[in-house]
Amino acid sequence: MAKRQFEVWKGKNKFIFKGRLIFGPDAKSLIVTLLLIIVPVIIFCTNVARNLFDETSGNVAGYAILMATVVFTFYVLVLLFLTSARDPGIVPRNLHPPTEEICYDSSASIDVGRQTPTPRLPPTREVIVNGEPVRVKYCITCQLYRPPRCSHCSVCDNCVERFDHHCPWVGQCIGLRNYRSFFLFISSSTILCIFIFAMSALNIKFLTDDYGTVWKAIKESPLSVVLMVYCFIFLWFVGGLTCFHLYLIGTNQTTYETFRYRGLERPRAYNLGCDLDGNRREKVEDDREIGGDLLKISQRGEAEDA
């Protein structure tokens, strides 16, 4: 009986439920991420939210704060799971490598002034994307020419379409298929931090009104202050990350491209500009279609021989 693809997978990914869920090699870091989310929420619900419920005399506002916290936390955890357990856009390895082309390599010559033909593949090829030339590289590990905006992740040992980065907090590459859930995860985490910070500050305000001074209010509910400090620190991280990816989305870039072309001229093939007139904007060719064409080109020689 033939083995399924996940059973003969050459990358470093981890599979569960017979290959239905795919994780990165550092999936254990998810435990840390889950604790960073769940522990503060439990502290908030069992202390701050309960005190706010008492302050509001058990009316609708008290129930709303508690339910909003639970539901939104569940939403954040679902987004985390979708980001970490989904295929980020892995390009399958080529089972039939393209035929090597005969190229002259002067470094391999034996006699002076004589070139020895050495079979090798060109390291790059040029394709046209949106009227602009784009160079695609040959991946020795995956034995194929990478589609445009594709890169090989050294952590997962896979080529990933529209590779953004490998995120250790979710234990997975961020690429074409899970970028949306990743962005929703960090933006929702930002909102959750703001919400818990605001509710903790509101709790301190209520306690100050009851006890007369801020110091007595802090002594009465020190966990509110702890949560405010915690959320303030992490807000700089997830909030800054959200703003950065908003910039990337607005300029149609990836994290990898931003740091790779730092100080250099960036490829203009993916820049849609600010012109919203569809008649004057050329359509960007689909990356996966180009990748398929490259695979067909690279295997054409073998097909003709067969």
C-alpha positions as CSV (number, residue, x, y, z in Angstrom):
1,M,0.0,0.0,0.0
2,A,1.4,3.4,-1.0
3,K,2.3,5.7,1.8
4,R,0.5,9.0,2.1
5,Q,2.4,12.3,1.4
6,F,2.8,13.3,5.1
7,E,4.4,9.9,5.9
8,V,7.2,10.5,3.4
9,W,7.5,14.2,4.0
10,K,11.1,15.5,3.7
11,G,10.6,18.8,5.5
12,K,10.8,19.3,9.2
13,N,7.1,19.8,9.8
14,K,5.1,17.8,12.3
15,F,1.7,16.2,11.4
16,I,-1.2,15.1,13.6
17,F,-4.6,13.5,12.8
18,K,-3.2,11.6,9.8
19,G,-1.8,14.7,8.1
20,R,-4.8,16.9,8.5
21,L,-3.0,19.4,10.7
22,I,0.5,20.6,9.9
23,F,2.8,22.4,12.4
24,G,6.3,23.8,12.3
25,P,9.3,22.0,13.9
26,D,9.1,24.5,16.8
27,A,5.4,23.9,17.6
28,K,6.3,23.6,21.3
29,S,6.6,27.3,21.5
30,L,2.8,27.4,21.2
31,I,2.6,26.4,24.9
32,V,4.3,29.6,25.9
33,T,2.1,31.7,23.6
34,L,-1.0,30.0,25.0
35,L,0.1,30.7,28.6
36,L,0.8,34.3,27.8
37,I,-2.8,34.7,26.6
38,I,-4.8,32.4,28.9
39,V,-3.1,33.2,32.3
40,P,-3.8,37.0,32.3
41,V,-7.3,36.4,31.1
42,I,-8.0,34.0,33.9
43,I,-6.6,36.5,36.4
44,F,-8.8,39.2,34.9
45,C,-12.0,37.1,35.0
46,T,-11.5,35.8,38.5
47,N,-10.5,39.1,40.1
48,V,-11.0,42.3,38.1
49,A,-14.1,41.3,36.2
50,R,-15.7,39.9,39.4
51,N,-15.1,43.2,41.2
52,L,-16.5,45.1,38.3
53,F,-19.5,42.9,38.4
54,D,-20.0,43.7,42.1
55,E,-19.5,47.4,41.4
56,T,-22.2,47.4,38.8
57,S,-24.5,45.6,41.2
58,G,-24.8,42.6,38.8
59,N,-26.5,44.5,36.0
60,V,-26.1,44.0,32.2
61,A,-22.7,45.8,32.1
62,G,-21.1,43.4,34.5
63,Y,-22.3,40.4,32.5
64,A,-21.2,42.1,29.2
65,I,-17.6,42.7,30.4
66,L,-17.2,39.1,31.5
67,M,-18.8,37.6,28.3
68,A,-16.9,39.9,26.0
69,T,-13.6,38.8,27.6
70,V,-14.4,35.1,27.3
71,V,-15.7,35.3,23.7
72,F,-13.0,37.5,22.4
73,T,-10.3,35.4,24.0
74,F,-11.8,32.3,22.4
75,Y,-11.7,34.2,19.1
76,V,-8.0,35.0,19.5
77,L,-7.2,31.4,20.3
78,V,-9.0,30.1,17.2
79,L,-7.0,32.5,15.1
80,L,-3.8,31.3,16.7
81,F,-4.8,27.7,15.9
82,L,-5.6,28.5,12.3
83,T,-2.3,30.3,11.9
84,S,-0.2,27.5,13.4
85,A,-2.0,24.4,12.2
86,R,-2.5,25.3,8.5
87,D,-0.3,24.9,5.5
88,P,1.3,28.3,5.0
89,G,1.7,27.7,1.3
90,I,4.3,25.1,1.0
91,V,5.5,24.3,-2.6
92,P,5.8,20.5,-3.0
93,R,9.2,19.3,-3.8
94,N,9.9,18.3,-7.4
95,L,10.0,14.5,-7.6
96,H,11.5,14.7,-11.1
97,P,14.3,17.3,-11.1
98,P,14.7,19.3,-14.4
99,T,17.3,18.1,-16.8
100,E,20.6,19.8,-16.4
101,E,21.7,22.1,-19.2
102,I,25.2,21.9,-20.7
103,C,27.0,25.1,-19.7
104,Y,30.7,25.9,-20.1
105,D,32.4,26.3,-16.8
106,S,35.9,27.8,-17.2
107,S,36.8,27.0,-13.6
108,A,36.6,23.3,-14.4
109,S,39.0,23.5,-17.4
110,I,42.0,21.3,-17.4
111,D,44.0,22.6,-20.3
112,V,44.8,26.3,-20.4
113,G,42.5,28.1,-22.8
114,R,40.1,25.2,-23.1
115,Q,36.7,25.1,-21.6
116,T,35.2,21.8,-20.3
117,P,31.4,21.5,-20.7
118,T,29.9,20.9,-17.2
119,P,26.2,20.0,-16.8
120,R,24.5,22.4,-14.4
121,L,21.2,24.3,-14.1
122,P,21.2,28.1,-14.4
123,P,20.9,29.5,-10.8
124,T,18.2,32.0,-11.8
125,R,15.6,32.5,-14.5
126,E,13.7,35.6,-15.5
127,V,10.0,35.8,-15.7
128,I,7.7,38.7,-16.5
129,V,5.3,39.8,-13.7
130,N,3.0,42.7,-14.4
131,G,5.2,43.9,-17.2
132,E,8.3,43.9,-15.0
133,P,11.2,41.3,-15.2
134,V,11.5,39.3,-12.0
135,R,14.3,36.8,-11.3
136,V,13.4,33.5,-9.7
137,K,16.0,31.2,-8.1
138,Y,16.6,27.5,-8.4
139,C,16.2,25.8,-5.0
140,I,18.7,22.9,-4.7
141,T,16.8,21.4,-1.8
142,C,13.4,21.3,-3.4
143,Q,14.8,20.9,-6.9
144,L,12.6,23.5,-8.6
145,Y,12.6,27.1,-9.7
146,R,10.8,29.0,-7.0
147,P,7.7,30.9,-8.0
148,P,7.9,34.7,-7.6
149,R,7.9,35.9,-4.0
150,C,8.6,32.4,-2.8
151,S,11.5,31.7,-0.4
152,H,13.0,28.6,1.3
153,C,12.5,28.6,5.1
154,S,15.6,27.2,6.8
155,V,13.6,26.3,9.9
156,C,10.9,24.3,8.2
157,D,13.1,23.3,5.3
158,N,10.4,24.1,2.7
159,C,9.8,26.6,0.0
160,V,6.8,28.8,0.9
161,E,4.7,30.9,-1.4
162,R,4.7,34.6,-0.7
163,F,7.0,33.9,2.3
164,D,6.7,36.6,5.0
165,H,8.7,35.2,7.9
166,H,8.9,32.2,10.3
167,C,7.2,33.2,13.5
168,P,8.5,31.4,16.6
169,W,5.5,32.5,18.7
170,V,3.1,30.4,16.5
171,G,5.7,27.8,15.5
172,Q,4.9,28.1,11.8
173,C,5.9,29.9,8.7
174,I,3.7,32.8,7.6
175,G,2.9,32.7,4.0
176,L,0.3,32.8,1.3
177,R,-2.3,30.6,3.0
178,N,-2.1,31.7,6.7
179,Y,-1.1,35.4,6.5
180,R,-4.7,36.6,6.9
181,S,-5.3,34.6,10.0
182,F,-1.9,35.7,11.4
183,F,-2.8,39.4,10.9
184,L,-6.2,38.9,12.5
185,F,-4.5,37.2,15.4
186,I,-2.0,40.0,16.1
187,S,-4.6,42.7,15.6
188,S,-7.2,40.9,17.8
189,S,-4.5,40.4,20.5
190,T,-3.9,44.2,20.4
191,I,-7.6,44.9,20.9
192,L,-7.7,42.3,23.8
193,C,-4.7,44.0,25.5
194,I,-6.4,47.4,25.2
195,F,-9.6,46.0,26.6
196,I,-8.0,44.4,29.6
197,F,-5.9,47.4,30.3
198,A,-9.0,49.7,30.1
199,M,-11.1,47.5,32.4
200,S,-8.3,47.2,34.9
201,A,-8.0,50.9,35.0
202,L,-11.7,51.2,35.4
203,N,-11.6,48.9,38.4
204,I,-8.9,51.0,40.0
205,K,-11.1,54.1,39.4
206,F,-14.1,52.4,41.2
207,L,-11.9,51.3,44.1
208,T,-10.5,54.8,44.4
209,D,-14.0,56.2,44.7
210,D,-14.7,53.6,47.4
211,Y,-11.6,54.0,49.4
212,G,-10.7,57.6,48.8
213,T,-7.1,57.3,47.5
214,V,-5.3,55.5,44.6
215,W,-2.8,53.9,47.0
216,K,-5.6,52.2,49.0
217,A,-7.2,51.1,45.7
218,I,-3.9,49.5,44.6
219,K,-3.5,47.7,47.9
220,E,-7.1,46.4,47.6
221,S,-6.6,45.1,44.0
222,P,-2.8,44.8,43.2
223,L,-3.6,42.3,40.3
224,S,-5.3,45.2,38.5
225,V,-2.0,47.1,38.4
226,V,-0.1,43.9,37.4
227,L,-2.5,43.4,34.5
228,M,-2.2,47.0,33.4
229,V,1.6,46.8,33.4
230,Y,1.5,43.5,31.6
231,C,-0.8,44.7,28.9
232,F,1.1,48.0,28.5
233,I,4.3,46.0,27.8
234,F,2.8,43.6,25.4
235,L,0.8,46.3,23.7
236,W,4.1,47.7,22.4
237,F,4.9,44.4,20.9
238,V,1.6,43.2,19.3
239,G,0.5,46.8,18.6
240,G,3.7,47.7,16.9
241,L,3.6,44.4,14.9
242,T,0.0,45.2,13.8
243,C,1.0,48.7,12.6
244,F,4.0,47.3,10.8
245,H,1.9,44.7,8.9
246,L,-0.7,47.4,8.1
247,Y,2.2,49.2,6.4
248,L,3.2,46.0,4.6
249,I,-0.4,45.4,3.4
250,G,-0.7,49.0,2.2
251,T,2.5,48.7,0.2
252,N,2.0,45.1,-0.9
253,Q,5.2,43.9,0.6
254,T,6.3,41.1,2.8
255,T,8.6,41.2,5.9
256,Y,11.2,39.2,4.0
257,E,11.2,41.6,1.1
258,T,11.3,44.6,3.3
259,F,14.5,43.5,5.1
260,R,16.0,41.9,2.0
261,Y,15.8,45.0,-0.1
262,R,16.7,47.4,2.7
263,G,18.6,50.3,1.0
264,L,18.3,48.7,-2.4
265,E,15.9,49.3,-5.3
266,R,12.8,47.2,-4.7
267,P,11.0,45.2,-7.4
268,R,8.2,47.3,-8.9
269,A,6.3,44.3,-10.2
270,Y,4.1,44.0,-7.1
271,N,3.6,47.7,-6.4
272,L,0.0,48.5,-7.2
273,G,0.3,52.2,-6.4
274,C,-2.6,54.4,-5.3
275,D,-4.4,54.4,-8.6
276,L,-7.8,52.8,-8.2
277,D,-8.8,53.0,-11.8
278,G,-8.9,49.4,-13.1
279,N,-8.5,50.5,-16.7
280,R,-5.1,52.0,-16.1
281,R,-3.8,49.3,-13.7
282,E,-2.3,46.1,-15.2
283,K,-3.4,42.9,-13.5
284,V,-0.7,41.1,-11.5
285,E,-0.2,37.6,-12.7
286,D,-1.0,34.8,-10.3
287,D,2.1,33.5,-8.5
288,R,1.0,29.9,-8.4
289,E,0.2,29.9,-12.1
290,I,3.7,31.2,-12.9
291,G,5.2,28.6,-10.6
292,G,3.3,25.9,-12.5
293,D,4.6,27.2,-15.8
294,L,8.2,27.2,-14.4
295,L,7.8,23.6,-13.4
296,K,6.5,22.7,-16.8
297,I,9.4,24.5,-18.5
298,S,11.9,22.7,-16.2
299,Q,10.4,19.3,-17.0
300,R,10.0,19.8,-20.7
301,G,13.3,18.2,-21.5
302,E,12.4,15.0,-19.7
303,A,9.0,14.9,-21.3
304,E,10.5,15.2,-24.8
305,D,12.9,12.4,-24.0
306,A,10.1,10.2,-22.8
